[in-house]
Amino acid sequence: MPSPDADPRRTPTPARANGREKGVERIAVLRANALGDLVFALPALDALRAAYPQAEITLLGRRLHAELLLSRPAPVDRVVVVPEADGVPEPTSVVRDPQQVEAFFAAQQRVGYDIALQLHGGGRTSNPFVRRLGARLTAGLRTPDALPLDRWVRYVYFQPEIARYVEVVALVGADRTITAPALAVTEQDRAEAALALDGDPDGAPLAVLHPGASDGRRRWPPTRFAAVGDALAASGLAIAITGTASERALVESVVAAMGAPARPLLELSLPALVGVLEHARLVVSNDTGPLHIATAVGTPTVGIYWGGNLVNGAPPWRADHRPLASFRVHCPVCGADCMRDSCEHDASFVADVEIQDVVRAALDLIADRALADH
């Protein structure tokens, strides 16, 4: 394994897709981002599983990933939770427990991985992390300032995330075909959803609105979600508003602004969330985890995106998914060009997406699905 201190200027050229490696028994995949980010990587993980059906695949991820994947059929066999270490999981994280970090790497090196894949980002912090695993072959993404892996693909920001990670697993012989993310739904998911919906999941068709997002710039205003909720309720749909504990005030503001009744669904377990999203006739959401889970369980979606995130995160299929985007680049507060520089404000950059466009897209999807079902 090359030294983590190797000069990044003395690197091989980017690798093209290679054939499958021989004698592969254990594969590690670093993907320790948010929940929606994991969904983007599912097609790549499926392709990796198909290429190495007998290998043990370990996802190095987050606790939420373990809760989501280990309770259902999935392309990975294990999920190991990554400690906060030198920028992984997040670029702003710090070493919080050096002993825990060293114990993690010692344990992972003892596994004896044959392949370690970096599906985590540009590689400035994640490539040294992957190299420390001690695998006999490493592959992943790389920006110009990142250390190289044995095989790598250039990280270019504007690329559909699904395609990005399929390109990486192709470096070790997986199929490069782009497929839709698919997440299996279990009876536990459906049972917990039924409880969350007061035991009556078979009443009026359900529309789910998700007004939250970790980045305030990606949040459509609550009053606009409320207007969409009222329009969908007028078309005969029951309305549920989902959110995390930290999004309680946001969810309650949408409910309060609606004229029609709406059910707040706060702090759902992951199985309940998956079950509710699968049960829904439609999901209207900001660009965040529940939107992408809804896509993966086969529910039609209207997603509200900010600029370039439309390129990276929106599903390319239009039979069931209608992404709408704002291309605002200047901060509504200070005027900074946030495509070039960041600012400290988190005001919405998507507020100019029109209510009538979201309602029209939602009703079109409902009508199209009804025709397809008949």
Summary of the structure (lengths in Angstrom):
residues: 374
radius of gyration: 21.4
end to end distance: 58.0
largest distance: 63.7
contacts: 1269
relative contact order: 0.12
helix: 36%
strand: 17%
